Amino acid sequence: MSAHLAVVNGRLVLPGGVEQAELVICDGRIVAVGGLPKKWSGPRIDAGQMLVAAGFIDLQLNGAFGVDFTEDGAGIWKAAARLPEQGVTSFLPTVVSSPPDSVHSARRALASPPAGGGAVAEPLGLHLEGPLLNPDRRGAHSAEHLREPSAHLVADWCPENGVVMVTIAPELPGALEVISLLARRGVTVAAGHSEATAEEAVEAVRAGVSHVTHLYNAMSPLHHRKPGLVGFTLARRDVTAGIIVDGVHSDPTAVAVAWNAKGSDGLVLITDACALQGMQDGPPDSDDAAPTTRSSSAGSTRSRSERPSLGSSMLTRRGNAVHNEQGALAGSVLTMPEAVRNLVEYTGCEISEAVAAATATPARVVGAGSKGVLAAGRDADIVLLDDDLRVALTVVGGRIAYDPGALAPERP
């Protein structure tokens, strides 16, 4: 495809709202937002009055399309090839609490992208969700893999080595020192899987915490005399928070509370998706039924040993809820377009605000300054959405990564 491309006849989702405008791309970057240059002779995509937004950025993706990143680091690239189908152009592959080899495997995979091929979603680096978690709030994480924070354990965790975000329980012994160390290296440090008090959360932010992992989940609940991490996060504008808006992890009213407190500048839509996301639904599992899951790619029933996992735990899906063998919620099957649609439904917010929570705000959280906004000089990561906020086309770095066939660029 030509290095030059224009998107015309679209409604651009910009920071100030939705505007009718054209988008001009050159060599993987947006070079103009407004009108086409005179005598434009390059290829163009007719958006047909669809919404044109920055590509979605998912900061917490444990796996998808049958791949669990903790168990299969190389699978990061398999998922990356499919994620543009969901409008995702950048993501943080997330590794849960596991042996060190799992992190090493994922880091090696990130450093060795497959040669050739088409445009794929860009892994921005790893999100290590564990093992520095509170055992009492571990959720689906395996207790045997949890560790107390230490400088030795995080000795080589830094963006240069592929680690962009780390989730840590700030109340653990030694946590504040580790938080400070990671923050100085440029890692985004998130508080999560925690029983931190509001006072402990204050100390954590002073040490370098700037984000909270899946607000409400795996943390002590809000109480009017013990606000804890939830209350602290809702009250602070200088701390962002991820939230799973799937109708399972948080009630719609709780989502609305968080939105009214933090808005699009403070709330980040995440999927927390697991390997079951993107796979065709099979018949619901029951307690006395053989635990099987049907793959959309192979169309065959998997044995228990082949079933999708989260770390070392086998997963079961019932509707939109995913549980591990102990019955704990274990990620989701949520997609980013669903999260955007749900946020609009639950809160009544503007589409541009919901899109910002899936684009500009996550980009800011991890310092991806070239992404997240449709503006001159930014990466040409773009998604076209129909009126139902469903993905019609995805462009990554100026190259078409997903196109069902009706919107291929044409020359004028």
Salt bridges, closest charged atoms under 4 A:
ASP72 OD2 - LYS78 NZ 3.76
GLU85 OE2 - ARG82 NE 2.55
GLU122 OE1 - LYS371 NZ 2.84
GLU129 OE2 - HIS141 NE2 3.60
GLU129 OE2 - HIS193 NE2 2.81
GLU129 OE2 - HIS214 NE2 3.05
ASP156 OD2 - ARG107 NH2 3.15
GLU195 OE2 - ARG137 NE 3.14
GLU203 OE2 - ARG206 NH1 2.72
ASP238 OD2 - ARG236 NH2 2.75
ASP246 OD2 - HIS249 ND1 2.90
ASP281 OD1 - ARG317 NH1 2.51
ASP287 OD1 - ARG318 NH2 3.48
GLU325 OE2 - ARG304 NH2 1.71
ASP379 OD1 - ARG29 NE 3.37
ASP379 OD2 - LYS371 NZ 2.75
ASP381 OD2 - LYS371 NZ 2.92
ASP387 OD1 - ARG11 NH2 2.92
